Amino acid sequence: MSPARISTRAAAAGLAGIAGVHVAWAAGSSWPLQDRAALADAVIGRAGGEVPSPAACMLVAALLGSAASV
């Protein structure tokens, strides 16, 4: 397998993995942190704030999934 094909598949797998994390966040998971407040602080920089809505997480997941499939 050529290096270009390997890197293409690796990039697609990475994008699909990130999409999966967004689906988990939409379902209420705070992985990889303890709670949603810590997740909001780490991911979007809002200490004690709210993470984006499940709909927003699913939109990002769909876009990442589309990018992975391209």
N, C-alpha and C positions, 0 to 999 in steps of 0.2 A: 504494500500500500504506500502511496506517495506521501511525502510530508505535508503537502497541501491538503490532501484528503483527510489525513489524521488531524490536522489543525482545524479543519472545517467541522469535523465530527466532535472534536473537543469543545469548540465554541458552542455548537448546537446543544451539547450535553450541559454545558455550564448555564446557558440561557434557560434551558428546560428546568434545571435544578433551582434556579432563582425564581422561576415562575411557580414551581411547587411550594417554595417558601411563602410566596405571596398568597397562594391559595390557603396555606395553613394559617397565615395571619388573618385572612378573611374569615376563617372558621373560628377565630378567637384565640389561637395559640399565641404565646408570647416567646416561643422558642427563638433564639437561644438564651433569652434572659428570664429572670424570675417572674416578672409581672409586666403588664401592659404599660405601666408608667415608665418603667426602666426601658422598655422597648421604644416608647415614644422619645425618650431622652436620647437614646443611642442612635436611633435611625433618623429622626427628623429634627433633633435638637430642641425639643420642647419638654423641659423638665416639668414633670407633674402634669403634662398635657395629655391629650388624646391622640391616639394613632389615627391615621386616615380611616375612612369608613370601609366596611366590607366591600361595598360596590367599587370603591376606588382601588382597593387591593385586587379585586377580580379583574378590573380593567387593565391594570398593570400586568397581571398574570397572563391575560389574553394577548396583550401586545408582545410580551416576552415569548410566549408560546408560538406566536406567529413568526417572530424573528428567528426562533430556533428552527422552525420548519422550512424557512427560506434557505 
